[in-house]
Structures are given as C-alpha cells and as structure tokens.
Amino acid sequence: MVLWFLGAALFGLLPGLEAETFTSMLSIQQALATERELLRSLLMYLEDETSRIEDLRRFYRKIQALHQGAEGTVANPLSAYTLIKRLQSDWLNVVYSREASENSRALKSGYQRLEKNLPAFEDLEGAARAVMRLQDVYSLSVKGLAQGKFQRVSGTPLSDIYSPRQDFSLSADDCFQIGKVAYDMEDHYHSIAWLEEAVSLFRVSYGSWNTEDEGSLEDALDHLAFSYFKAGNISHALSLSQEFLHYDPSNKRVARNVLKYEKLLLESSESGEEAPALQRPNVTHLETRDIYEQLCQTLGSQPARYQRAHLYCSYETNGDPQLILQPLKRETVHQRPYVALYHDFVSDSEAKKIKELAAPRLQRSIVASGERQQKADYRISKSAWLKDTVDPLIVTLDRRIAALTGLNIQHPYAEYLQVVNYGLGGHYEPHFDHATSRKSPLYRLKSGNRIATLMVYLSSVEAGGSTAFIYANFSVPVVKNAALFWWNLHRNGEGDGDTLHAGCPVLAGDKWVANKWIHEYGQEFRRPCGTHAED
C-alpha cells in the first residue's frame, strides 16, 4: 500500500490492566458484579441529577415568567437590579453548578474506584475473537448473531443449535467493535461480515446518537471500505467510500481513496481482472480444522454407537473392595482408542466443593511449546492445581481414581488434580495429552510420559463444549459429574495418535472440568508392556 493511501484510525488502548477476564467464566461472572456496582453509582447520579434538573426547570420557569412583558419592567430599579444580578451571578452558578460538578465527580469517583477490576482492551479483543470463533466452529450466521439468534448459515444441513431463554441482540456499535478487532488483525474475512452488519444497523439509526457508542456510521463505512480494498473488491470499496463522502464531504483522505479506487477499477476493467472470492484465513497450526469443526457441530451426538455390539454399559468393580457396594457405571464409548465414560463419578456436592477450592487459585492456562510452557490463543481457560493436602475431598477423589484405573496415582507417578474453568467461547484446539518430544516439560517430573487421562465434568453446559477425538472421528458431550477415561500410550510406550482430541468451544454455559494425568513410571506391574510390538 502506498503511503498516501490510509486506512481508518486506531482506537486508544486502556493501559495497565491485566487481560484475563475473557479466559474464565468465573472471571466474567465477577465482572458482572462489578457492573452492578457501576449501576448503583449511576442510579445515585441519576437521582441526584433528576433533583438538579427539576431545580433548573424551576429556574427556567421563574425567568421565563419575568420575560412576559419585560420591556416595561426594567424601569423598576428592583427588577433592573435582579436582572444584573442574574446575569452576573445566577447564570454563572447555574452554568457552573457546584452540585452538577459534585454529582459528576461522585460518578467518576465510583468508576475510578472499580477501574482496577474492569476488563482491559485486550479482554475486549479476546471476547470479540471468541464470538468469531463460535461463528466459525458452529457455522453461525453473523446476521443471526446480531439479532441474538444462533442460526446456522444457509445451506448447512444441521439445525440451529441453541435457543437462548432471553432475547439479546447486538447494537451497531457492538458489531462494529467485533469487525474492528478483525480489521486490526488484518482478518478481512471476518471484518467484512461484521462491519457490513454494523453499517446496516447504523444506517437505520442514523441521526441519533448513543452516549456509550464508540463508533459511528462514518467509522463503519471507513473500515468496511478499506477491508473490501484489502480483500481485492475495489468496486465495493469505491461505493462505500462515496457513501462516506456523502456524510463527510470534507474528508480529504477518503476523497483521495476514491480517486485511487476509480483508477484501479479502470485498470482492472481493461485487464479483465475479477474480484477474488473472500477466503476464511488459513490456520497453519490446525490442519484438522474441518474434521474438528464437524465433530463440534454434532454437539457430541453419536447415536450410531448404540447399534454396535462392542459398545455397551456395565457396572464395574475392577476387583476393588471400595467399589463392591457402589460399582462404577461405565459406558464404553470407543474401542480404538479405548475411551470410557463413567457416569456419576462425583456427586453434586463434591463437584461444587472442587470448584470452590479451585476458584481462588485460578490462573490463565498454559500449554507446552517445545521446552517451554506459555499462554496460547488455542487454549482459552483458567486452571488451578489442587494437591491432596488442600482438602480431604481430594484424597477421597484420588482413591476413587485409583480404583477406577487400577493405576498408581501418587505423586510423582501422577500429576496433581488440575481444575479448569473455560472462558467466553472457551476451547482447547486439537492436541495430545502425552508428550510428542523428549524435550517436553512433561518429563520434568522424571516419571515418564502421560500414560492415561481421566477428565471429570464438574458442570453441565447449555450448548457446545464437547470433547472431540479427531482421528477416531467421534465426540463426547459434556455430562455433569461423569468422568471420561482414555489411554494416551500403547502398551509398548508409544503415543497413540488416535487420541488427538479437542475441547470444542463452549457456546453457552459455564464449563468446569478436573483433569488427572497419570504417568508411565510406577505402573510397571499395573499395566505391563504387551507381548506384541504393535500393542
């Protein structure tokens, strides 16, 4: 892009705040409490201002009455005096009202007191990306989302996947902010869809202004025109820029853009070039995107499995005395890889207690990246590690896990219990639980690789959030209080490639899980190597 050809201006960022709100639904619930505090401050301000406005109306009526036939009243020295007094003093007090300043100052003080608890600009970006992620993974219509409806794009064979109990639509400015985030990421596939919706809504309400809005019709047209230009659709960029000039004819930058677009259109018509089709951005680290999204869209629905004889439900004691009176309720979900779902593995009260223990300890989840561990956009959640010394319940749960698996789950042969709370559109893209490199941080425990995973669902969700096994081509829905178990390694110690799995984005609800990862060492006599190399 040549230097004189400018895009739209960037909005300022809020400094100094840690951007973690969007990564956990618990944090978002806490943000709701913060907004309630702001609402209380605003209500007090409105009540005080209402009294002040009523007094201003009284002042207006008083002066208006004096002006009825006021031409002759100035001869009265008292009237003349009060006129001069009003103009020198009264109007000054009205315009620069101390009460107005105090009311405004109280509102600002209430806001500033809560400012440290407010989301950062990066949280807004993360939340916008989450909405776009849900749009993509569940093939949702942008127009439908703007209307508060979770409708699939036309031509998708699956039905709508979620019906909110309460109608909730997005404003023009809400759509504009999502489009703006995509625009700043140079993701014009998403920016065009959301900015188109913003422009459409701004056109309807043009001429009215909402105090809380950051964007306007002109802003949306400006960003949308440049997005179309970057996407190669010059004719749309031109028509939108011309519409912009209708509202702001003095804008020289956009006027220059119009001249440039007209020149480019002339050149393209002479060469016979056509505007390229808009493509969704490639995600280089996610080669299995199509399968992953198809499995997420099934929402864990796998009815065919009940027609297969080798998939069944049973009561299991595993030869453990503590399970004789209360056997495990096992549902065999898949054979290769072996995946089983144990229903009612924890009680409601146990699930609640585990979440309460984890809540004050939650930190942004990290992933293994080479030899390091770091935050990543492909895992949006917060997690906490609970040692068995935290509460007797963790000891009880460990014993139950040992009975289920038959494995040694004492540290360091197993990791401490990890509790995870997913965020807005929270997900974990396809990954292996076991290490695929000897340099992985997982080997720091010096207890080998992760041989098995047990994942306990501590909550239910309204939609989304299923666990998808990509290469095995099946998904498991969130079942509250159930535990999902699978082997990560073959008996020969090699990783099982068919255990590549993902946590699908949570479409609606608050997803909590507890993970227990069990390692190779300490299991030599509990899960011995097989007699065949391929085992």
N, C-alpha and C positions, 0 to 999 in steps of 0.2 A: 504494500500500500504506500503510495507516495505521501510525503509529509503533510501536504496541504489537505489531504483527504481524511477528515477527522471523524471518529465515531462519537458516541454520546459520552458525557462526562460521568465520572465515577462518583458514587456517594461516599461520604466520610465514614470511617470505621469508628466504633466505640473502643477506646483504649483500655488496657489494664484489667480486663475481665477474662477469667478462665473459661474457655468454650467447652463445657462438658454437659450442659443441660440436656441437649437433644439425645445424648447417648444412653439415657436410662429413663424409663417411665416413672420411676420413683422421683427422680430429679424434676421431671415435668409436673408431677403432682405437687411437689414442693413449690414450683414456680406458680402453680395455681393459687396456693396460699399467699404468695407474695402479691399477686394481683388483687386478691381480696383486700389486703391491707391498703393497696393503692385506691381501690374502690371506696373504702371507708374515708380516706383522705379527700377524695374527690367529692363525696357526698357532703362532708363538712364544709368544703369550699363552696359547693352549690347552695347549701343552706345559707351560709353567710353572705354569699353574693346575691341571693334572692332578696334578702333583707335590704342589702345595699341598693339593689336596683329599684326596689319599691320606694326607697327614700329618694332616689333620683327622679322617679316618676312624680313624687310629691313636689320636689323642687321645680320640675318642668311645669306642672300644673299651676303652681304658685306664680312663676314668672310669666307664663302664658296669659294668666288672668290679668296681670298688671299691664300687659301689652294691648288689652282690649280697650281701644280709645285712649292710648297712652300719649297721643300728641299733646293733650292739654295738661297732663298730669305733671310734666316736668317743671311747670311753673310753681308747683308746690315744693318748697325747699326740702321737706322731709322726703318726698318722692325723688327729688334730684339727688339728695344725699344717699338714699338707698341704692339708686342706680349706680352712682360712682363706687359705692362700697361693694356692690355685687361684682362690678367689672374689675375692681382692683383686688378683691379678696375672695368673695363667694365662689366665683367661677374658677379661680385658682385652686381652691380647696376641693371643688367638685372634680376638676380635670386631674389634679394630682392628689387624689383622695388617699389619705393615710390608711383608711380602712381597706381600700382596694389593694394597696401595697401589702398590707398585713395579711390579707386573705391569700393573695398570690404567693407571698413569702411562705406562708404556712403550707400551701400545696407543694411548693418546690422543696421545702424542708422535709416533708413526708416522703417525697420521691427520693431525695438525696440520702435519706436515712436507709432506704431499701435498695439503693443503687448497687451495692456490693452483691446483692442477691439476684440481680437481674441478668438475663442471658446476654452474652456478648454477641457482636455482629457475626462471629464465626458460628454461633449457635443458629442464627437465622439462616446462614448458608447451609449448615448441616441439615436443618429442618426442611429447607427447600429441596436439597438433594434427596432427602428421604421421600418426599412427595413424588419427585421424578422417578425414584427407584420403584415405588409402588406402581406408578403409571406404567413403567416398562415391564416389570416382572409379571404383573397381573393383567397386562394388556388393557389398561383402562383409558377411557375417553377423557381428554382434557376438558372438553365442554361439559361432560357429565360431572367431572370432579368439581368444576367451578359452580355447578348447580347443587353440589352436595350429594350427587348420585354416583355410586361405584359401578358404572356401566362399562362393559367391555366394548372395545372398538368394533364398528360394524364389520361383519364378515367373520367374526370369531364365533366358533360353534358353541362354546361354553356359555352358560347363562351368567347373569350378574351374580357376583359372589358375596356381596354384603349389603344389607339394608339397615342403615342407622336408625336407631329408635327415635332420634330427634333430627329434624331437618336442619342442615347447616350449610349455607352457601358461602362462596368466596367473593370478596369485593373486587373491583377493578384493580385496586392497589395491591391486594393480596396476590392476584395473578401476575401483576407487574413485577413484584418482588421476586417471585419464582423465576419468571423469564429473565430478570436482571441477573440473578445468580448464574443461570445457564449462560447468559451473554458474556459475563465476566470470565467464565471458564472456556469461552470460545466454543461452546456446545450449542451450535445454532439449530440442531435438530430439535432440541427442547425449547430453546429460547423463542423460536418462531411460533410454536404451538401455544405457549403460554402468553407471549406478547400479543398474538392475534386475539386471544380471548380478552386480554386486558384492554386492547384498543376497542373491541366491540362493546365492552361494558362502559368504558369511559365515554364513548360516543353517546350512549343512552343518557348518561348523567351530565353531559357537557353543560357548563354554565353554573352548576352547583359545585360547592367545594366542601369537603370534609376536613375538619381541623387535623385529624390524625393521619391523613394521607401524605405519603412522601412523593408519590409520582403523580403525573397528570397525563391527559391525552397527548399533549405535545411530547412528553418524555417517552411515552409508549410508542408513538409513531417514529420518533427518532431512533430508538433502539431497534424496533422492528425493521425499519428500512435498512439499517446497516447490517442486521442479521441476514436479511434477504440478499444484500450485496455480497456478503461473505460466503453465502451458500450458492452464489452464482446466478441468482434470479434477479437480473438487472431491471426488468420491466416492473416487478413488484416494488423494488427499492425506489424506482422513479415515481410511481404513482403515490406511494406513501409519503415521500419527501415533498411532493407537490401539495398533498393534503396538509402536511405540516406547515408549509408556507402560507396556506390559506388562513391558518390561525396565528402565525407569527411571521408576517411577510418581511420583517426587518432582519431576520436571521441570516447573516452573510455566509456562515459555514454551510448551512443546508442549501442555500442558493448555489454555492459552488458545487456541492454534491450533485444537485440537479443537472447542472451543465455537464459534469463528468459522466453521469448516468446516460444522458442523452447521447453523448459522444460514443460511449461504449455500446449502446444499443444500435447505433448506426453502423458501427464496425462489425458487430455480431450479425446483423441482418445481411450485410454484404458477404460475410464469410459463411453464412448458413448455419451458424452455431445455435444449439438449443440449450436451454437452461438445464443443468444436471438435476437428476432426481435427488431428493433430500434423503440422506442415509443416516441411520442411527449410528452414533460413534462406536468405533471398534473398542472392545475391552481386551487388551492384549493378554492380561493375566487370566482371562476366563474363556478358555477355548470351548468349554462345555455349556455355554450360555443357553443355547436353545433347549437342550435337554433339561437343564436346571429349571428354566422358567416353565416348561411344560409340566414338570413334576410339581412345582409350586402351585400352578394353576389348578391342579387336581385337588388341592387342599387336603392331601392325604387320603383321598378316596381311592381305594383299591379293591373294589368288590370282587374281582376275579379270583382273589386269593382264597376266598372261602369255598371255591369249587375245586381246589386242589387237595388231594388226599393227604399229602405230606405236610400240609399247614393245618394246625389244629390247636385247640385249647386244652389245658390239662392242669391238674393240681400237682404240685411238686414239693417234695420234702428234701430231696438231694441227700437223704441219709443223715440229716442234721436233726438232733433231738429238739431244738427250739422251733422247728417247723412242723413237728408232728401234729400239734393241736391247731396250728394255724398255717396250713400249707400255702405256698405261693401260687398265685393264679397266673399261669403262663400262657401267653398266646404266641405261638411260633409264627412270625411274620414272614421270614425268608430263610432259605436253607443255605444258599451260597451267594453271598456271605451269610453266615448264621446270624440272624437278628431275632430277638425275642422281646416281647412287651409283657411286663409283669404288672398286672392291674392291682390297684390299691396297695402299692408297695409302702406308701406312707399314709398316715391319716391326715385329715384336715388340720387338726391341731398341731401335728408335727410339721406340716408344710408351713403353717403360719409362723411357728416358732423359728424355723430355719431362716425364713425371710427376715424376721425381726432381728435375729443375731447378725445377719449379713448386712442389713441396711446401713448402719453407721460406718461400715468398713468398705463400702463400695468405692472402687476406683475404675477409671477407664480401662477396658480390656485391652490386652496387648497380644501380639502374635509373634511366633518365631520367624525371624527373617535372617537366613544364613546363620551366623553365630550370635546374632543379637535378638533382642525382643523389643518390639516397638508398636505404637498405635497404628491402626490402618483403617481406611475407609471401607474395606470389605469386611470389617467386623465392628458393628455398631452396638455396643453394650457396655455395662459396667459389671465388675466382678469383685468378689471378696473370697479370701481363703479362710476356712474355719478349721482350726486344729481341734483335736479331740479334748483338749484341756479347756476349750471355750465353754462347753456346757455338756452335761451328761447325755443329752439327746444325741450329740454327735457320736459318742461311744456306742450308744444303742444302735444308731444307724449303721456304723461300721460293722458291728456284729451281724446285722441283718444282711449287709452286702457280702460279707464273708460267707454266710450261709447260702446265699443265692449263687455265688460264683464258685465256691469251693476253693478260693484263692487266698493267699496271704496278703492282707491289705494293711499290714502295719507299715508305718513309715520307716525306711525309705522305699519299701517294696511297692508302695502305692503313694500317690500324692495326697495332700490334704484335700478335704472337700472344697470344691470351687462352686460358689453360688453366683449365678449370672442373672442380671436383670436387663432385658433388651430395651432399646430406646425407640424413638419415633422411626417407624419403618425398620426397626432393628433386625439385623440379619448377620449371618456368617457365611460368606460365599464358599463354594466347594473347596474342601481341604481334607487332609488326612489327620487323624489324631496322632498317629505314630510318626516318628521322625523318618525322613527320607534321606537324611545325610548324617554321617557320623559327627559332623561339626555342630549339630543342632544343640541348643541349650538344654533339651530334654535329657541329655546324657550327663548333665552336671550332678544329678542325683547319684550317679555311679551305680544305678540299679537296672541298667539296660533300657531297652525301648518300651514303649507302651504296648502291653500285650492285649489289653481289653479296656473297654469303656462301658461305664454304667451312667446313664443320664436320667435323672428323676425330674419329671414335670411337676413343679410346685404350684402351678396355676393353670387355669384354662384361658383360652383367648376366644374372641368372637369370630375372628377370621384370620387366616394366614398362619405363619409360624411353624408349618410342618417341617419335619426332618426328611430331606430328600437324599436318597442314595443314587448317585448319578449313573455310574456304570451298571449297577444292578437294576436300574430303571424302576424304582418304586419309592413311595413316600409314606411317612407315618404321621398321622395327625397328632396334635397336642392332646394328650389325655391326662387330665388332672390327677395327681397322686400316683400315676403309673411310672414305671422305670423301664427304660429301653436299654437293652444289653447287646453288645456285639464284640466279636474278636477282631482285633486290629492286625494280628500277626498269624501267619500259618504256623503249624506245629514245627516247621523247620526253621522258624525265626525270621523268615522273610515277610515283608509287609504285604498285606492283602490289598491289591489295587482296587478290588471291587468295593472297598469300604470308603471310597471317596464320597463324602457327604456334605450337606449344607444345611444351615438353618435358614429356611425361607423367611423373607421379610414379614414382620408382624403387621397385618393390615389393620386390625382393630383389636385392642385389648392390651393386657399387661402380662408379658411372658416372663416367668421365672423358671430357671432350671438349676439343678445341682449336679455337678459332674464329679465322678470318681474315676481317676485314671490309674490303672494297675500296671505295674512294670514286670519285666521278664524275670529278674532275679528274685529268688525266694519262691518261685513257682516250679522248680525243677521236678519235684515229686508230686505236684498237684496237677500240672499239665505237662507231662513229659513229651519229649520230641516223638514224632511219628516214625514208623518204620519205613515209610516211603518218602523219597526226596520231595515229592510234589505235595505232601500233606501240609 
